[in-house]
Amino acid sequence: MAGPSSTVPPPPVPPEANGTASRSGRTVDRVVQFSDGVFTVALTLLVVDLAVPALAPSATETDLQHALQDQLPNILAFLLTFWVVALRWLTHHRHFRLIHRYDSRLLELNLLFLMTIVFIPWPTAVLGHYGNYVTAWVLYAASMAASGLTATALWVYGSGDRGLADGVTPELRRYYTARSAIQPVIFILSIPVAFVSLMLAEFCFVPMIIGLSVLNRTLGRGVGLEL
């Protein structure tokens, strides 16, 4: 019979086996790095639809000007989408400065969010080509709203009482939740507006800027942030 001295203690259970990782764990870093890669691809694909005008050898200066003017809807769709997606990336980055651990549900929500991000270039291209159709705006606004709603769900879950985040006060959680939710809410509201005035719906970025500014001056100051 083996003596007490031959007893070998069981090996420690790694954090990954419990579905969590430490603040400095490489697994948490990989989640963020993978997400950054998806954002990079999505933002790069946005510019693919901006084609160089194809002109005949006999084309004049006026022909080039007209061809560039025809690209204006695509350029405007690119600028609006790049701005919104860039804000999504900043929001994701700020959230994961506070979320230091993960579980399977958080990973699933993050993948769902990234799926909406990588999908965005397609409705952006549709809007650029058919921006005078209400259906194109409805598709675009619904896609952007889905992205914002999943981002909000990701933050609400990760910052909840599950031990996944550190340093999240109720005020900070409220502030970041409001920041994440304001964009999808405005995009959703723009859909019925588009059936009345498509041009008015396309200016939805104006109330977004105003809303974010108001949040920064109210809830943002309450938590000592203006991000």
Beta strands, then each sheet from edge to edge (+ up, - down):
end
